[in-house]
Amino acid sequence: MTRRWTTLALALVLLTVGSAWAKTSWVSVKNVAGGDELCLRSGGNDIYYHALSAGDEARCRVSGPRRLKIVSRYLFTTDDAERVPYTLSIRVDGQEVLRKAFTGKPFENVSLCADPGNVGSLRRAYVDLPAGHHQVSVSAETTGGGRVALRIFRQVKRKRDRWMALSPESYSSMRHLEFASGTQSSYYHFDATTPLRFEVHGPTTLRVRTRLDFDHTMNGSQTYAVEVLIDGISWRTFHFDTTKLSSARWLESPDTLPGTRNELRIDVDRGTHTVEIHCVRPEACGVAAMIHIPESDLER
């Protein structure tokens, strides 16, 4: 084994004791060839995998130094047992660098988009690539009659991003929150009839901080719910508990007190999308929100 691959083998062993990567994110490798493209549905989203039968191989070309993550699921047949062992073989430039065994067992929250059949829970394998351009291939061996579905991700280092305020295009009113110290913050108010609405270009993650309206007679903890729609389709509903914040006031609405702050995050897929945030509970609720987006995504 050459010095290059000795170093790589050592890196693979070190994966079991942790990693010193800086702040990173995972990006799907798009130029994967081999196997059949297969749609799986998870959490209401359609996700495309490469399904490998015996003798199939998924291939891609990736530049290093970089870590790869291979996620896989076993696709059960009607004749399979409840648990089916399978093995992934990962080769870099024609040489096997990792061979890892898994056991697939049915996972209720994921299904095939078009056909019946059980889908296994998610399994992960990692490989560190040295510098240079590399041909990566993945094959699967199973003890059952089913196939193995997989996706390949590359890790991308990112410097810690600044969060920038994002202004919605539609809202009920603008409000300014003043604390006892004199510090002020700007919020956008929405209610049961007028949602927040704005357009954003993904992929990105939005951070939304919300405060429920309290009147002076309300005491104790209150619950509220906001629903996020992306392109008119319900994405997720968030439920929060909050209490009255007595150390601050709305300058434009002194009869209304702010609630303590709750935060939600919205993951936006690639492309341009319209995001709406609705207040759905209580029936006559009012909520003020502050929206932030990573500066690098805003400048894209």
C-alpha positions in Angstrom: 0.0 0.0 0.0 1.4 3.4 -0.9 2.0 6.2 1.6 -1.0 8.0 0.1 -3.4 5.2 0.9 -1.8 4.5 4.2 -2.7 8.0 5.2 -6.2 7.5 3.9 -6.6 4.3 5.8 -5.5 6.0 9.0 -8.0 8.8 8.4 -10.8 6.2 8.1 -9.8 4.6 11.5 -9.9 8.1 13.1 -13.5 8.5 12.1 -14.5 6.3 15.0 -13.1 8.8 17.5 -14.4 12.1 16.1 -13.5 14.7 13.6 -11.8 18.1 13.7 -13.7 19.6 10.8 -14.7 23.3 11.1 -18.3 24.5 10.5 -19.5 22.6 7.5 -22.5 21.6 5.5 -23.4 18.7 3.3 -24.1 19.1 -0.4 -25.6 16.3 -2.6 -23.3 15.1 -5.3 -25.4 15.6 -8.5 -23.3 13.8 -11.2 -23.9 10.3 -9.9 -24.1 7.6 -12.6 -25.1 3.9 -12.3 -28.1 2.1 -10.8 -31.7 3.2 -11.2 -33.0 6.5 -10.0 -35.7 5.9 -7.5 -38.1 8.3 -5.7 -38.6 7.9 -1.9 -41.1 10.0 0.1 -40.0 11.3 3.5 -41.8 13.9 5.6 -44.0 14.9 2.6 -40.9 15.5 0.4 -39.8 13.4 -2.7 -36.1 12.5 -2.5 -34.3 10.8 -5.3 -31.9 7.9 -4.6 -29.8 5.6 -6.8 -31.1 2.0 -6.3 -28.4 -0.7 -6.7 -29.0 -4.4 -7.4 -26.2 -7.0 -7.3 -23.6 -6.0 -9.8 -24.6 -2.4 -10.0 -22.2 0.4 -9.1 -22.9 4.1 -8.4 -20.1 6.3 -9.7 -19.1 10.0 -9.3 -16.0 12.2 -9.6 -15.2 14.4 -6.6 -12.2 16.6 -5.8 -10.4 16.5 -2.5 -9.4 17.0 0.2 -12.9 16.4 1.2 -15.1 14.1 3.3 -17.9 12.1 1.6 -21.0 10.9 3.3 -22.9 7.9 1.8 -26.4 7.4 3.1 -28.3 4.2 2.3 -31.6 2.4 2.9 -32.5 -1.2 2.2 -35.5 -1.7 -0.1 -37.5 -4.7 1.1 -39.2 -7.3 -1.0 -42.2 -9.3 0.2 -40.1 -12.3 0.8 -37.5 -10.6 3.0 -37.2 -11.1 6.7 -37.8 -8.2 9.1 -34.0 -7.5 9.3 -31.8 -7.9 6.3 -27.9 -7.5 6.4 -26.2 -5.7 3.6 -22.7 -4.4 2.9 -21.5 -1.3 1.1 -18.1 -1.3 -0.7 -16.6 2.1 -1.4 -13.8 2.3 -3.9 -11.6 5.4 -4.7 -9.7 5.4 -7.9 -10.3 1.6 -8.3 -9.2 0.6 -4.8 -11.5 -0.4 -2.0 -11.0 2.0 1.0 -14.1 1.1 3.1 -16.3 -1.9 3.4 -19.1 -1.5 5.9 -21.9 -3.8 7.0 -25.3 -2.6 8.0 -28.7 -4.2 8.9 -31.8 -2.8 7.2 -35.1 -2.8 9.1 -38.4 -1.2 8.0 -38.8 2.5 8.8 -42.4 3.7 9.0 -41.9 7.3 8.0 -40.3 6.7 4.5 -42.0 5.0 1.6 -41.6 4.4 -2.2 -43.3 7.2 -4.1 -45.0 5.0 -6.7 -44.9 1.4 -5.5 -45.7 -0.5 -2.3 -43.0 -2.0 -0.2 -41.1 -1.3 3.0 -38.1 1.0 3.1 -35.3 0.6 5.6 -34.0 3.1 8.1 -31.1 5.5 7.1 -27.5 4.2 7.5 -24.4 6.4 7.0 -20.8 5.7 6.0 -18.0 8.3 5.7 -14.8 8.5 3.6 -12.1 11.1 3.7 -10.6 11.9 0.2 -7.0 13.2 -0.1 -6.1 16.1 -2.4 -6.8 15.8 -6.1 -9.5 14.5 -8.4 -10.9 11.1 -7.6 -13.3 8.6 -9.1 -15.6 7.2 -6.4 -17.7 4.1 -6.8 -20.1 2.4 -4.4 -21.6 -1.1 -4.8 -23.8 -3.1 -2.4 -24.2 -6.8 -1.5 -27.3 -8.0 0.3 -28.4 -11.3 1.9 -32.0 -10.6 0.8 -33.8 -10.1 -2.5 -34.1 -6.4 -2.3 -32.0 -3.5 -3.5 -30.0 -0.8 -1.7 -30.9 2.9 -2.3 -28.2 5.4 -1.7 -27.2 9.1 -2.0 -23.7 10.6 -1.9 -22.9 13.9 -0.2 -19.7 16.0 -0.2 -18.8 18.1 2.8 -18.3 21.8 2.2 -16.4 24.0 4.7 -18.0 27.4 5.3 -16.8 30.3 7.4 -19.2 31.2 10.1 -21.9 33.3 8.4 -23.4 36.6 9.5 -27.2 36.8 9.7 -28.8 39.7 7.9 -32.3 41.1 8.4 -34.8 40.2 5.6 -37.8 42.4 4.9 -41.0 40.7 3.9 -43.1 42.0 1.0 -46.4 41.7 2.8 -47.3 42.1 6.5 -49.8 43.8 8.7 -47.7 46.6 10.3 -44.2 47.6 11.3 -43.4 47.6 15.0 -40.5 48.7 17.1 -39.7 47.0 20.4 -38.0 49.1 23.0 -36.3 47.6 26.1 -35.8 49.2 29.4 -32.2 49.8 28.4 -33.3 52.0 25.5 -32.3 49.4 22.9 -34.8 49.0 20.0 -35.5 46.2 17.5 -37.7 46.3 14.4 -40.4 43.6 13.9 -43.0 42.9 11.3 -46.5 42.2 12.6 -49.0 39.7 11.2 -52.3 38.2 12.3 -54.9 35.6 11.5 -55.9 37.5 8.3 -52.7 39.0 7.0 -49.7 36.7 6.9 -46.0 37.5 6.4 -45.1 36.9 2.7 -41.8 37.2 1.0 -39.7 35.7 -1.9 -36.4 34.0 -1.3 -33.8 32.2 -3.4 -32.6 28.9 -2.1 -31.0 26.7 -1.0 -30.9 28.5 2.3 -32.1 28.4 5.9 -34.1 31.3 7.4 -34.2 32.1 11.1 -37.5 33.6 12.2 -37.9 35.0 15.7 -41.5 35.5 16.9 -43.3 37.2 19.8 -47.0 36.7 20.6 -49.2 39.8 21.5 -50.3 40.0 25.1 -52.8 42.5 26.4 -52.4 43.8 29.9 -55.1 41.5 31.3 -53.4 38.3 30.2 -51.3 36.4 32.7 -49.3 33.2 32.9 -48.2 31.2 29.9 -49.9 31.3 26.5 -49.7 28.9 23.6 -49.7 29.9 19.9 -49.0 28.2 16.6 -47.7 29.6 13.3 -47.9 27.7 9.9 -45.2 28.0 7.2 -46.2 27.6 3.6 -43.7 27.4 0.7 -45.2 28.1 -2.7 -48.7 27.8 -1.3 -48.1 24.3 0.2 -48.0 23.8 4.0 -44.4 23.0 5.0 -44.7 22.8 8.8 -46.6 24.2 11.8 -44.7 25.3 14.8 -46.2 25.3 18.3 -44.8 27.6 21.1 -45.4 28.5 24.7 -44.6 32.0 25.8 -45.0 34.4 28.7 -45.5 38.2 28.9 -42.3 40.2 28.6 -42.7 43.1 31.1 -39.3 44.7 30.5 -40.1 45.9 27.0 -42.9 47.7 25.1 -44.1 48.2 21.5 -43.7 51.9 20.7 -46.6 51.9 18.1 -48.9 49.8 20.3 -48.5 50.6 24.0 -51.7 48.7 24.9 -50.1 45.5 23.7 -47.2 43.8 25.4 -44.7 41.5 23.7 -44.3 37.9 24.6 -41.0 36.2 25.2 -39.2 35.3 22.1 -39.4 31.9 20.2 -37.4 31.0 17.2 -38.2 28.7 14.2 -36.0 27.8 11.2 -37.2 27.3 7.6 -35.2 25.2 5.1 -35.7 26.4 1.6 -34.8 24.2 -1.4 -32.9 25.3 -4.5 -34.7 27.9 -6.7 -36.9 30.9 -6.1 -39.8 30.3 -3.6 -42.6 32.3 -2.0 -42.7 31.8 1.8 -45.8 32.7 3.9 -46.1 32.6 7.7 -49.6 32.4 9.1 -50.8 32.7 12.7 -53.2 29.8 13.1 -53.8 29.7 16.9 -55.3 31.3 18.9 -58.1 32.3 16.5 -57.5 36.0 16.9 -53.8 35.9 17.4 -51.2 38.6 16.6 -47.6 37.9 16.2 -44.5 40.1 15.5 -41.6 38.5 13.6 -38.0 39.3 12.8 -36.5 37.4 9.8 -32.9 36.7 9.2 -31.0 35.0 6.3 -27.2 34.1 6.0 -25.4 37.0 4.4 -23.7 34.7 1.8 -27.2 33.5 0.7 -28.5 37.0 0.5 -25.7 38.0 -1.8 -26.0 35.1 -4.1 
